[in-house]
């Protein structure tokens, strides 16, 4: 009987063996946690980059929809002064303004199918509103302005503003003329009635850097 008990005790684990096994399991657990944490961080980073690229693509698509439907319809500003159908001036409050067609009218309302639009990089429209989550927000956004009328457009206060893309630090716009010149202002004083053949948009994004796209003017 004593011999059997001694045999059973001899078949068990020693304290050192138990401690070694616990250490091995702990190391495996730590390694597994680190691996899962790295995979989760990688997935989160990829998802964030995917959302960022999707936002850039949406912004460029919307810009393209506007630019590719430009129409040569001059307007009058709020003071009744005639303005060209395309205005490009990097020193202006709204550096890019133009008339576009293709305005949807599903209800067949008695209104024009054209509208006046403008693009700008600036602070969020609600950055001065104490009740807004964007109050005192110092980030800059790509903004799109749309006026409900053609004549009388041009003032930001009368426009509907759309926040298109966050973290855009600057936008550069240029046009290519028929003779191949690239100009940073329009109309061209040498040919005020001429129509450009393409418009270049270059966005400087806080995370992606420079993003450039050319749009053909039909």
NORKA-V192253 format. One record per residue. N is the residue number from 1. RES is the residue in one small letter. NEAR is the number of other ideal C-beta (glycine too) atoms within 8 Angstrom. Layout:
n-><N;N>
res-><RES;RES>
near-><NEAR;NEAR>
This chain:
n-><1;2;3;4;5;6;7;8;9;10;11;12;13;14;15;16;17;18;19;20;21;22;23;24;25;26;27;28;29;30;31;32;33;34;35;36;37;38;39;40;41;42;43;44;45;46;47;48;49;50;51;52;53;54;55;56;57;58;59;60;61;62;63;64;65;66;67;68;69;70;71;72;73;74;75;76;77;78;79;80;81;82;83;84;85;86;87;88;89;90;91;92;93;94;95;96;97;98;99;100;101;102;103;104;105;106;107;108;109;110;111;112;113;114;115;116;117;118;119;120;121;122;123;124;125;126;127;128;129;130;131;132;133;134;135;136;137;138;139;140;141;142;143;144;145;146;147;148;149;150;151;152;153;154;155;156;157;158;159;160;161;162;163;164;165;166;167;168;169;170;171;172;173;174;175;176;177;178;179;180;181;182;183;184;185;186;187;188;189;190;191;192;193;194;195;196;197;198;199;200;201;202;203;204;205;206;207;208;209;210;211;212;213;214;215;216;217;218>
res-><x;x;x;x;x;x;x;x;x;x;x;x;x;x;x;x;x;x;x;x;x;x;x;x;x;x;x;x;x;x;x;x;x;x;x;x;x;x;x;x;x;x;x;x;x;x;x;x;x;x;x;x;x;x;x;x;x;x;x;x;x;x;x;x;x;x;x;x;x;x;x;x;x;x;x;x;x;x;x;x;x;x;x;x;x;x;x;x;x;x;x;x;x;x;x;x;x;x;x;x;x;x;x;x;x;x;x;x;x;x;x;x;x;x;x;x;x;x;x;x;x;x;x;x;x;x;x;x;x;x;x;x;x;x;x;x;x;x;x;x;x;x;x;x;x;x;x;x;x;x;x;x;x;x;x;x;x;x;x;x;x;x;x;x;x;x;x;x;x;x;x;x;x;x;x;x;x;x;x;x;x;x;x;x;x;x;x;x;x;x;x;x;x;x;x;x;x;x;x;x;x;x;x;x;x;x;x;x;x;x;x;x;x;x;x;x;x;x>
near-><4;5;6;7;8;8;8;8;7;6;5;6;6;6;6;6;8;9;8;8;9;8;8;8;8;8;8;8;8;8;8;8;8;8;8;8;8;8;8;8;8;8;8;8;8;8;8;8;8;8;8;10;8;8;10;13;8;10;12;11;8;10;12;10;9;13;13;10;10;14;9;8;8;9;13;9;11;8;4;5;6;6;10;9;10;13;11;13;7;9;4;7;5;11;12;11;10;13;16;14;9;7;10;4;8;4;4;4;5;2;6;6;7;11;11;15;13;12;14;12;10;6;9;10;7;9;12;4;8;4;4;9;4;8;11;4;8;6;9;10;14;13;13;12;14;10;14;5;7;12;6;10;13;12;8;8;4;8;11;7;9;8;10;10;13;7;10;14;8;8;14;10;14;11;13;13;13;7;4;6;6;9;12;8;7;10;10;10;4;3;7;7;4;9;6;13;8;10;12;14;14;12;14;11;13;7;6;7;6;7;11;8;10;9;12;7;11;5>
